[in-house]
Amino acid sequence: MADPTGFPLKDKAAHDTTEHYERYSAPLMAPFVTAVIEAANLFPGAQVLDLACGTGFVARAAAAQVGPTGHVAAVDLLEDMLRTAARHAPRMYPDIEFTLASADKLPYPDGSFDAVVCQQGLQLFPDLEAALTEAARVTRPGGRFAATAWTPPADRSPYFAAQLKAVTDHGTPEAEARFAASLSCPADRLTAALTAAGFHDITTREVTFAIAFQDFADFAAGHLAAVPWGQSIEETGGPARFTEAAETIRGALAPHTAPDGSATLSFTSTLATATR
Ligand SMILES: C[S@@+](CC[C@H](N)C(=O)[O-])C[C@H]1O[C@@H](n2cnc3c(N)ncnc32)[C@H](O)[C@@H]1O
């Protein structure tokens, strides 16, 4: 049966995996969060939806922008993600409203939001057009859409090329499929789906950031444990196979790693914007 999330991350004990996701994805996501928030043209008092919010990086940044008179709603299909998101939402913002919902069936009336944002979620939706049609429905006329999706192929970002090698060398076809889904949305596919959904003034551009990891070996293992293809390697091959996979990533990026264990790597994402 087709998986409804495309990112089936499971907590093994209370919150452990999604806490790992929050911790190890944070450096990777941070500059792209800023880019997607800037592209969404948020303003104090705005009503915002974070689609496929995960542990809430974009929702938290949006809440800071819209301030006490605004409102941020955030949906995801994984309860574990939402539980961790709620625990990380600081009370200094107006409350972010986290809701369990599928991107293609949003529990909001037409025209509810000034902006819909989505970070690294579009490529995972089983029906991208249906999800974007829902996003368009809940956006007010003239409202804004902004999203990022990692730019394929994997070697556009050296870290993902190394993960691909680890998955190919140590994973099953399931792990390979999980990994491939994360890099499955080139700009032309995004543009076509946004057009079909009824958005206009569509733009796509690549954004590249150099991201520094102080302890790259720790990051490589920690992040692999917090993505579905890493979980799949561990489930099918056990801890030893997982360690080999993390070691493959570290080895592949040894030329980028300094003697003190730090590494600075470039990541490229497609940033799509549109108006309703
Ligand atoms: C790579 S994570 C990105 C999470 C978050 N936006 C971030 O910036 O870290 C992808 C998220 O998409 C969610 N997701 C996948 N398919 C979904 C769907 N059909 N509807 C809602 N959320 C979905 C997953 O549960 C996961 O939390």
PDBQT file of the ligand as one rigid body, heavy atoms in Angstrom, charges set to zero:
ROOT
HETATM    1  C1  LIG A 301      11.271  16.390   5.700  1.00  0.00    +0.000 C 
HETATM    2  S1  LIG A 301      10.003  16.649   6.858  1.00  0.00    +0.000 S 
HETATM    3  C2  LIG A 301       9.939  18.437   6.867  1.00  0.00    +0.000 C 
HETATM    4  C3  LIG A 301       9.295  18.956   8.116  1.00  0.00    +0.000 C 
HETATM    5  C4  LIG A 301       9.380  20.452   8.356  1.00  0.00    +0.000 C 
HETATM    6  N1  LIG A 301       8.622  21.193   7.377  1.00  0.00    +0.000 N 
HETATM    7  C5  LIG A 301      10.802  20.939   8.432  1.00  0.00    +0.000 C 
HETATM    8  O1  LIG A 301      11.109  21.990   7.856  1.00  0.00    +0.000 OA
HETATM    9  O2  LIG A 301      11.616  20.315   9.114  1.00  0.00    +0.000 OA
HETATM   10  C6  LIG A 301       8.560  16.245   5.940  1.00  0.00    +0.000 C 
HETATM   11  C7  LIG A 301       7.284  16.316   6.737  1.00  0.00    +0.000 C 
HETATM   12  O3  LIG A 301       6.194  16.161   5.833  1.00  0.00    +0.000 OA
HETATM   13  C8  LIG A 301       5.172  15.473   6.522  1.00  0.00    +0.000 C 
HETATM   14  N2  LIG A 301       4.252  14.934   5.524  1.00  0.00    +0.000 N 
HETATM   15  C9  LIG A 301       4.531  14.038   4.557  1.00  0.00    +0.000 A 
HETATM   16  N3  LIG A 301       3.439  13.786   3.824  1.00  0.00    +0.000 NA
HETATM   17  C10 LIG A 301       2.445  14.555   4.336  1.00  0.00    +0.000 A 
HETATM   18  C11 LIG A 301       1.075  14.774   3.987  1.00  0.00    +0.000 A 
HETATM   19  N4  LIG A 301       0.529  14.126   2.954  1.00  0.00    +0.000 N 
HETATM   20  N5  LIG A 301       0.361  15.652   4.699  1.00  0.00    +0.000 NA
HETATM   21  C12 LIG A 301       0.922  16.320   5.741  1.00  0.00    +0.000 A 
HETATM   22  N6  LIG A 301       2.208  16.174   6.112  1.00  0.00    +0.000 NA
HETATM   23  C13 LIG A 301       2.957  15.299   5.422  1.00  0.00    +0.000 A 
HETATM   24  C14 LIG A 301       5.937  14.410   7.291  1.00  0.00    +0.000 C 
HETATM   25  O4  LIG A 301       5.174  13.848   8.307  1.00  0.00    +0.000 OA
HETATM   26  C15 LIG A 301       7.135  15.217   7.786  1.00  0.00    +0.000 C 
HETATM   27  O5  LIG A 301       6.898  15.780   9.048  1.00  0.00    +0.000 OA
ENDROOT
TORSDOF 0
